[in-house]
Amino acid sequence: MRQDTKNNKVLLVSTSVENVITGSLNKYDREGMKTDDSSGYPLGLLYLHSNLEKHGYETETLFLNHNSRDYALEKIKENLDNFRPSIVGFQVLTQNRISTFSLIAFINEKYPDIKIVLGGIHATVMYEQIVNKFPYVTIVMGEGEITFIDLIENLINSPKNLSNVNGIAYFDGTVKLTPPRPLIENLDELPFPKHEIFLDSGIKCGIVLTARGCPFSCSFCCLDNISRRRIRKRSIAKVMEEIEMMIEKFPHMTSLWIQDDTFFVDIPRVIEFCNEIIKRKIHLNIICSARFKPISQELIDKIEEANFTKIFFGLESGDNEILKKCHKGINQNDILAAFKMFKNKKVTVYAHLIVGLPGETLESVKTTAKFVQKLLRIKYINYSNVYSLTVYPGTEVYELAKEKKMINDDYWLSDNVTPIYTAEHTTKELDYFKEFLIDSISGIRALSTWSGFTKQFFILPYHLRYFLSSRTNFKHLLYYFLKIRLSDNQFKILKKIRSSLK
């Protein structure tokens, strides 16, 4: 553990993301879905924070993803002047790269003595162009807890020798990449993330990670650039210790989000987790993401007993050929089998959809629409939107986009937002695919538009049953109905009136 107090202040930052999720734009919502704090808080930064404190570094974390760039700049300037860190570490995501690059240039100009370190998936994938553009930064490749400590110790020493630090990229006449650092095998050795930074502010949904990594390699996902398609698991005892600590320290917490990339991958372990939740009488609404395979009836029975309330599945498409091309490792039969197991369960199921995957055609969109209508008859899902495929560096989709001359690496140094995949279809064609699919599966569209009504006439009873089942569901229907039927200005006025009456 670091004993001296010289140069031991570290500031961690995740700054402003793009205002709109481009892939969410649709005919009735040209402003698109706004990025907000619904994704919870940044567990990766909080793991770094607690590990830095463990090693004797005074640390502060600024999570500014959902603030404007001007606000982020002022907040960071205030922190630099008051906290006076010797090192600033930025979490670089594809969606926050524009604001991050602006801020690191600002810090280098105005605070030249501060060392700047970058990490995160975008920095890991695009390290070469970033280091060439900003030769004064150092990039932590992949998992950061151990590498960051090693790097900081080196940066504050004089003379420094970055070549001794595994798992980094830096500039020394040319871009240098040191040998990769092994993945952290024993995750139990890491201190619990610094939850209090967010849960002390009144947030009611805590977040835990029971495992890192995913063994799959979907064509649109860049995760394997960090996880290397390997899963490392924490002990269930350690996870329970963390959850019970959170419950004790944050009694206002009502929900728990398991942020594993694919929680169901080890069925016996999920059942063990649920048994511990039940045995310890932990009464939280639990949320997780999962795949449709592997899955079992025993698992689903157990997660219901443990009070899992929401499960997010990545369906993406209902066409077997499209699923095969994007390496999902599932087909229609797997999905149908899972839905039948959930049929009479209280657990709410979500199954995200994407249009414009490689190989997509109008026929594949129609197949997806027909298949999802079949699923709705088994276990209802309330669809208000579907997404267009977004392109991220480090994915197979990105390589296809480059091959087809849609994009090149220079794009990521521009101020352009994260793009949708237009290498095979025009934006207009993709908009049509999206509108056709939403009109075919969304209960909101079925009950508020003629095109939705005609495409979904035979499943209208399922929609009505859902929206009339609770006051909350009916309010959602009314909200989206007015959003579709009113002009943008009329809807904004209505929202202002509603807010003033609260």
Secondary structure, DSSP 8 states (H G I E B T S, - for coil): -----TT-EEEEEE----SEEGGG-BTTBTT-EE--GGG---HHHHHHHHHHHHTT-EEEEEE-TTS-HHHHHHHHHHHHHHT--SEEEEE--GGGHHHHHHHHHHHHHH-TTSEEEEESHHHHHTHHHHHHH-TTEEEE-S--HHHHHHHHHHHTSSS--GGGSTTEEEESSSEEE-------S-GGGS----THHHHTTT--EEEE-SEE--S---TT--THHHHTT--EE--HHHHHHHHHHHHHH-TT--EEEE--S-GGGSHHHHHHHHHHHHHTT---EEEEEE-SSS--HHHHHHHHHTTEEEEEEEEE-S-HHHHHHTT----HHHHHHHHHHHTT-SSEEEEEEEE--TT--HHHHHHHHHHHHHHHHHS----S--EE-B--TTSHHHHHHHHTTS--GGGGGSS----B--SSS-HHHHHHHHHHHHHHH-HHHHHH-HHHHHHTGGGHHHHHHHHTS-HHHHHHHHHHHHHHHS-HHHHHHHHHHHHHH-
